[in-house]
Amino acid sequence: MLLLPAGLVEELIFRGVLQKAAVEAFSGWGIVYVSYIFAILHIGWIRAESPLALLDIVFVFMGALFFGWVVKKIRPLFGVNRSHGITNIVLFIIAPFLF
């Protein structure tokens, strides 16, 4: 569930559709714009009382910037989709047992 559908759907929407339109409209700043939207939409998944809440949003933003850059340079969403899925697995299944 975390590997295929979540990464695939989010990457198709954000990197496949929104980033393409944003880069056409804002040039290189389009990746930053879409990454910002991606990070803001992840706020709902974070507990506000968590001391790591801000760090989590920064992590999501930086990851989105990286994924956006990779898609701009390489084009296919396949690798970014898999990377996104693996990141979700680490964050939601493995990391909670480490902290």
N, C-alpha and C positions, 0 to 999 in steps of 0.2 A: 504494500500500500504506500509506503513512504518512498520506495525506490522508483517506481514507474509513474503512477498517476499524478502524484503531487508535483514532482519535478517536471514532468512532461507538460501538464496543464499550465503551471506557472510560467515555464519557459516559453511555451507557445504564445501565451498572452503577452508577457512582458518583453521578451527578447524578439519573438517572431513578429508581433503586431505593433505593440506600442513603441519599442525601440526604433523600428524601421521608420515609423511616422515621425517620431521625435527627432531622429537624426536628420531626416529630410527638412524638418522645420527649423531646428536649432543647431544644425551641424554637430560638432563634437560634444556640445553641451547636452545634446539629446540623451546620451548615455547617463550623464549625471542626473538629469531630470527624471528619467525612468527609474534609476536606482533609488532616488529620493522617494518616489511614490511607492516603490517596492518596500522600502524600509518602513515608511509610515504605516502601510497596511499591515505590517507585522506587529505593530504595537499592541493590537488586540490579543496576541498570543502571550504577552509578557505580563507577569504579575508586577504591578506598579510598586509594591512594597519591597520587591527584590532589590538588593544592593547592586545587582549586576544588570538591571534593566537598561540603563543607558549604554553599557558596554555591549549588550546584546543587539541593540538597535544599530550601533556603530559597526558591529560585526556583520550584520545583515546588509547594511549599506555598502561596506567595503567588498563583501562577497558579490553583491549585485553589480558593482562597478567592474570587478574582475570578470564576471560572467559576460557582461555587456561588451567589454573590450575583446574577450575571446571570440564572441560571436561576430563582432565587427571585423576582426582580423581573419578568422578561419571560415566563418559562415555557417556550417551545419550546426544544428542544435543538439545533435546526438550526444556529443561529449559533455556539453554543459548540462543536458538533461540528466545524464548519469551522475555527474559531479554533484548536482543539486540533490538528487536522491540520496547519495551517500552522505552528504552533509546533513540532511534531515535525519537519517538513521543515527548518525553520531550524536546530533543534538538532542534527539527525543528518546533514544533508547540507551545509548552508551553513557553519555555525559551525566545524566541524572544520578547514576550510581557512583560517579567519581567525585561529586561535590556534596 
